[in-house]
Structure formats: structure tokens, C-alpha cells
Amino acid sequence: MSEMIALSGLTRWFGPLCAVDGISLSVNKGEVLGFLGPNGAGKTTTMRMAAGYLEPSAGRAVIAGHDVATQPLAAKAALGYLPEGAPAYGDMTPEGFLKFVAGVRGLKGEAANTAIARAIARTDLAEVLGRPIDTLSKGFRRRVGLAQAILHDPPVLILDEPTDGLDPNQKHEVRRLIADMAAEKAIIVSTHILEEVEAVCSRAVIIARGRLLADGTAEELLARLPHHNAIRLGLASEDSEPARAALADLPGGGAVEVPAEGDGLRVLPGTAPPGDVMAAVMAALGTAGIRPREVYVERGRLDDVFRRITADPADAA
């Protein structure tokens, strides 16, 4: 895959405050990168520097092979950017605004009409085309912002909270649009909604206090949790101790513990693959004549990974 976004040591100071501290990452064509972090982590500042809307104090951003600082026009021509708040000219209608953006992007005549019609259809704006943007709901204003970002069909998209203000149906449509575009583009999506990472992102990074703390697929991030791939057993109260004894020396399994939450037992990940451990657990319980009420492999949640990493940077190691 070809590298379409490359950030190297991006740093931004606001007086004595270091808002972004040496962030480096790359995104290839075909990747959707989830950009995660608590409020004030530096996400929006990083994206503004990557998009060329804010000059970094140090470091470099390259979009589609073009240095944002030394080749700004070429870099921005290859980029679709949805900023925080999706600012637009409020007295314009969505149709007028998109025509204006098409002209700025150098699109004319039939090419402009085709691009505008495609953006309107993809963002479902037809019903509000003639209304002033200032009179639109937050969700429709967000969709106008998304339409201008994708209007010229750029190879790179940087989207800051693209589903902010949308209802569940609209969020689903935007996620589907991102997924449909993903194969031919490199996309960064900033979001507070962690379910979006698993829904549309092939990879995610987590930043806090201006530093990048984690970078990986959803499965790789979940693997940081101590109970990821542990086997959880729901048992009758009288079966807990016999089951614990039966599982004490399980081949390939980890320690057996009583969960802090709920009843039953948990077999921690060991040296064997989860499927093998599951088979050994069921065999051991069967030999002991114990039938659990439920058995499942704990996957964990990205919310837990997020809290664990952002609460203590040492956990990112």
C-alpha cells in the first residue's frame, strides 16, 4: 500500500503549553485510521497541522507526497478536510455553498455539476438544498461540511468528528459512506464514539496530553487488556469450588480467579490459543461432572482500553 499521509514529529506550542508533542504516524491508501483521545488531548490541533490550517512549531506533514509547508496548494488539492464545527457561510444555501466550493476547487461546467450532484447524493442533502445553512439543524450542517470535504473526490480525507450531531440513522449512513470510500482513499477519522472504530476503522491511535500512546488494530488494542481472551464461566454456587479444583492444572491455561464482578470463574489467558484452552476447560469440567450455565471468551471493550491507556501513560508501554 502507498503512504498517503505522513506526519513526522509534529509539535505545537501555544505559549508555555505544548498541545502536541512530537506525533509521528502514517496512513496508507485503503486505511481508515481512528484518531482517539480525551478532550484536550491534541487531536484537533494535530489534524489542523496535517491539513495545513495551522503551522507546526516543529515537525513535518506530507499529504499524497506533497509537503504541507512547502507545497501547500498541491497538498490541499489532494485533501478533503472536515474541520471541527464544520464552518460555512451561514447565509448561503447548501447548493450555493457547494457551487462556491466547486469553483474554489477549480471545477467548472459539467465536471462541477457532476461533483456537486454526487456529494449531495452521498450526504443526503436534497431536501434542504434551498434553505440558508444557518437555519439547518446541527446534523444537516455537519452533512454540508462533509459534502464539501468529499466534493472533489480527493485521495486523502481528514474528518474531525464526522458524525457529531447526527441521529443514529444518519450516523449509520455516514459510516457506510466512509466504508464505501475506504478502498481508494487514506482517511483519518477523529471520534469520541468508540463503536465507530470497530465499525469503520482498520486501525486506531490513542493520544493523550499531546503524545501518541497506542497504535494498532482494534484487536491489537484489546489485547492490552488483562482479561482479553480469558474464558468466563457461569456456574451454580455449589459448583464453583469443585470447578476451580478441576481447572487448577489446566494444560495451556492461565490462573483461575473469581471475577470481581459477578459470579462464576474466570480462566486467564495462558500459553495455548483460546480455542485450545476452551476445549481443555470443557473437557476438565465434563470429567468432574460440572455443567456451566454459560461459557464465553471475554473480548473486552475499547472503552476499557481507552480509559486504561489515557489514565496512565505507563500502560501504553
C-alpha positions in Angstrom: 0.0 0.0 0.0 1.2 3.5 -0.8 1.7 6.0 2.0 -0.7 8.9 1.6 -0.4 10.7 5.0 2.9 11.0 6.8 3.3 13.0 10.0 6.8 13.3 11.4 7.4 14.7 14.8 4.5 17.2 14.7 4.7 19.6 17.6 2.7 22.6 18.5 3.3 25.1 21.4 0.8 27.7 22.5 2.9 29.9 24.7 4.2 27.7 27.5 1.7 24.9 26.7 2.8 22.0 24.5 -0.5 20.9 22.9 1.0 18.3 20.5 4.3 16.7 21.4 6.2 15.0 18.6 3.4 12.9 17.0 4.5 10.7 14.1 2.3 8.4 12.2 1.4 7.3 8.6 -1.7 6.2 6.8 -1.7 4.2 3.6 -4.2 4.1 0.8 -7.0 1.8 1.8 -6.7 2.5 5.5 -9.2 4.3 7.8 -7.4 5.5 10.9 -9.4 6.2 14.1 -7.9 9.1 15.9 -8.9 8.8 19.6 -8.2 10.8 22.7 -9.9 12.6 25.6 -10.9 16.3 25.3 -7.8 18.5 25.2 -5.6 15.6 24.0 -4.4 17.5 20.9 -6.5 15.6 18.3 -7.9 18.7 16.6 -4.6 20.6 16.7 -2.8 17.6 15.1 -5.4 17.4 12.3 -5.2 21.2 11.7 -1.5 20.9 11.3 -1.8 17.9 9.0 -4.3 19.8 6.9 -2.2 22.9 6.6 -4.5 25.1 8.6 -2.1 25.5 11.5 1.6 25.9 11.3 3.5 23.4 13.5 6.2 24.6 15.9 8.2 21.6 14.7 7.9 18.6 12.5 6.5 17.9 9.1 3.3 16.8 7.4 3.1 15.3 4.0 -0.2 14.7 2.1 -0.1 12.4 -1.0 3.6 13.1 -1.4 3.3 16.9 -1.0 4.9 18.7 1.9 2.1 20.8 3.5 4.6 23.6 4.3 6.5 23.9 1.0 3.8 22.6 -1.4 0.6 23.8 0.3 -1.6 24.1 -2.9 -0.7 20.6 -4.1 -1.2 19.1 -0.7 -4.6 20.8 -0.2 -5.7 19.8 -3.7 -5.3 16.2 -2.6 -7.1 16.7 0.7 -10.7 16.8 1.8 -10.9 18.3 5.3 -13.9 18.4 7.6 -12.9 20.7 10.5 -14.4 20.8 14.0 -17.8 22.6 13.8 -17.9 22.4 10.0 -17.8 26.2 9.5 -19.7 27.5 6.4 -21.2 30.7 5.1 -24.5 30.7 7.0 -26.4 33.0 4.6 -25.7 30.6 1.7 -27.8 27.6 0.9 -26.1 24.2 0.7 -26.4 24.3 -3.1 -24.9 27.7 -3.3 -22.1 26.8 -0.9 -21.2 23.6 -2.8 -21.1 25.6 -6.1 -18.8 28.1 -4.4 -16.5 25.2 -3.1 -16.5 23.6 -6.6 -15.3 26.9 -8.0 -12.6 27.2 -5.4 -11.5 23.6 -6.2 -11.2 24.5 -9.9 -14.2 22.5 -11.0 -16.3 24.1 -13.9 -19.2 23.3 -16.1 -20.3 19.7 -16.3 -17.5 18.5 -14.0 -18.7 20.8 -11.3 -22.3 19.8 -11.7 -21.4 16.1 -11.6 -19.3 16.6 -8.5 -22.0 18.6 -6.7 -24.7 16.1 -7.5 -22.5 13.2 -6.3 -21.7 14.9 -3.0 -25.4 15.8 -2.4 -26.5 12.2 -3.0 -23.8 10.8 -0.8 -24.7 13.1 2.1 -28.5 13.0 1.6 -28.9 16.8 1.4 -31.5 17.1 -1.3 -34.3 18.1 1.0 -32.5 21.2 2.3 -30.6 22.5 -0.7 -32.6 25.8 -0.9 -32.5 26.7 2.8 -29.9 29.0 4.4 -27.3 27.0 6.2 -27.9 29.0 9.4 -31.4 27.6 9.6 -30.4 24.0 9.3 -30.1 21.6 12.2 -26.7 20.7 13.6 -26.9 17.3 11.8 -27.6 18.9 8.4 -24.9 21.5 8.9 -22.5 18.6 9.6 -23.5 16.9 6.4 -23.0 20.1 4.4 -19.4 20.1 5.8 -18.9 16.5 4.9 -20.2 17.2 1.3 -17.7 20.0 0.8 -14.9 17.7 2.0 -15.7 14.9 -0.5 -16.8 17.2 -3.3 -13.6 17.0 -5.4 -13.1 13.2 -4.7 -9.7 13.7 -3.0 -7.4 10.7 -2.3 -7.0 11.9 1.4 -9.7 12.7 3.9 -9.3 14.2 7.4 -12.6 14.2 9.2 -12.9 15.7 12.7 -16.0 14.2 14.4 -17.9 13.5 11.1 -21.0 12.0 12.9 -21.2 14.7 15.6 -24.9 15.9 15.9 -26.3 13.1 13.7 -29.1 10.8 14.7 -28.5 7.0 14.7 -29.7 6.5 11.2 -27.6 9.4 9.9 -24.5 8.1 11.7 -25.1 4.7 10.1 -25.2 6.3 6.7 -22.0 8.3 7.2 -20.2 5.2 8.5 -21.3 3.4 5.4 -20.1 6.2 3.2 -16.7 6.1 4.9 -16.5 2.4 4.4 -17.5 2.7 0.8 -14.8 5.2 0.1 -12.1 3.5 2.2 -10.6 1.3 -0.5 -9.5 4.2 -2.7 -8.5 6.7 0.0 -6.5 7.3 3.1 -8.8 8.5 5.8 -8.3 9.9 9.3 -11.5 10.0 11.5 -11.5 11.7 14.8 -14.2 10.4 17.1 -15.4 10.1 20.7 -17.7 7.2 19.7 -15.5 4.1 20.2 -18.0 1.8 18.4 -17.2 3.7 15.2 -13.6 2.5 15.4 -14.7 -1.1 15.1 -17.4 -0.2 12.6 -15.3 1.6 10.0 -11.6 1.8 11.1 -8.9 -0.6 10.1 -6.6 0.9 12.7 -6.6 3.3 15.6 -4.3 5.6 17.5 -4.8 6.9 21.0 -3.3 10.2 22.1 -3.4 12.0 25.5 -1.5 15.0 26.7 -0.3 15.7 23.2 1.5 12.4 22.9 0.7 9.3 20.9 0.3 6.4 23.3 -1.0 3.5 21.2 -1.3 2.5 17.6 -2.8 -0.7 16.3 -5.9 -2.6 15.1 -8.9 -2.9 17.4 -7.8 -6.4 18.2 -4.3 -5.4 19.0 -5.6 -2.6 21.3 -8.0 -5.1 23.0 -5.1 -7.5 23.6 -3.7 -4.9 26.1 -6.5 -5.8 28.5 -5.5 -8.3 31.1 -8.7 -10.3 30.6 -8.8 -10.3 26.8 -9.3 -13.9 25.6 -10.0 -15.1 29.2 -12.7 -17.8 29.5 -15.6 -16.8 31.7 -17.7 -19.5 33.3 -21.2 -19.0 34.8 -21.6 -21.7 37.5 -24.1 -22.7 40.2 -22.7 -21.6 43.5 -22.1 -25.2 44.7 -20.0 -25.9 41.6 -17.5 -23.0 42.0 -15.0 -24.7 44.2 -15.1 -28.1 42.5 -14.7 -26.3 39.1 -11.8 -24.3 40.5 -10.1 -27.5 41.6 -10.8 -29.2 38.3 -9.2 -26.3 36.4 -6.2 -25.8 38.6 -3.7 -27.5 36.4 -5.2 -26.9 33.0 -2.7 -27.5 30.2 -2.0 -24.3 28.4 -4.4 -22.2 30.6 -3.6 -19.4 32.9 -4.6 -18.8 36.5 -8.2 -19.4 37.7 -9.8 -16.5 39.6 -13.1 -15.4 41.0 -14.2 -12.2 39.0 -14.6 -9.0 41.0 -17.8 -8.5 39.1 -20.5 -11.2 39.0 -20.2 -14.9 40.0 -18.6 -17.9 38.4 -14.9 -18.2 37.5 -12.5 -16.8 35.0 -9.7 -18.7 33.4 -7.0 -16.2 32.5 -5.2 -16.4 29.1 -2.3 -18.9 29.1 0.2 -20.2 26.7 -2.2 -22.0 24.4 -4.6 -20.5 21.9 -8.1 -19.6 23.3 -9.7 -22.4 21.3 -7.4 -25.0 22.8 -7.9 -23.6 26.3 -11.7 -23.6 25.8 -11.6 -27.3 24.7 -9.4 -28.2 27.8 -11.8 -26.3 30.1 -14.8 -28.1 28.8 -13.1 -31.5 29.0 -12.0 -30.9 32.6 -15.4 -29.8 33.6 -17.0 -32.7 31.9 -14.7 -35.1 33.7 -15.7 -33.5 37.0 -19.4 -33.8 36.1 -19.9 -30.0 36.1 -22.2 -28.3 33.6 -21.7 -24.5 33.5 -24.7 -22.2 32.9 -22.7 -20.2 30.3 -19.3 -20.2 28.8 -17.8 -17.4 26.7 -14.5 -15.9 25.8 -14.0 -12.3 27.1 -13.0 -9.9 24.4 -13.2 -6.7 26.4 -14.2 -3.3 25.1 -12.3 -0.4 23.5 -13.7 1.8 26.2 -11.7 -0.1 28.8 -8.5 0.1 26.6 -9.1 3.8 26.2 -9.5 4.5 29.9 -6.6 2.3 30.8 -4.2 4.0 28.4 -5.2 7.6 28.8 -5.4 7.4 32.6 -1.9 6.2 32.9 0.7 6.7 30.1 2.8 3.9 31.6 0.1 1.4 30.4 1.0 2.3 26.8 4.4 0.7 27.1 
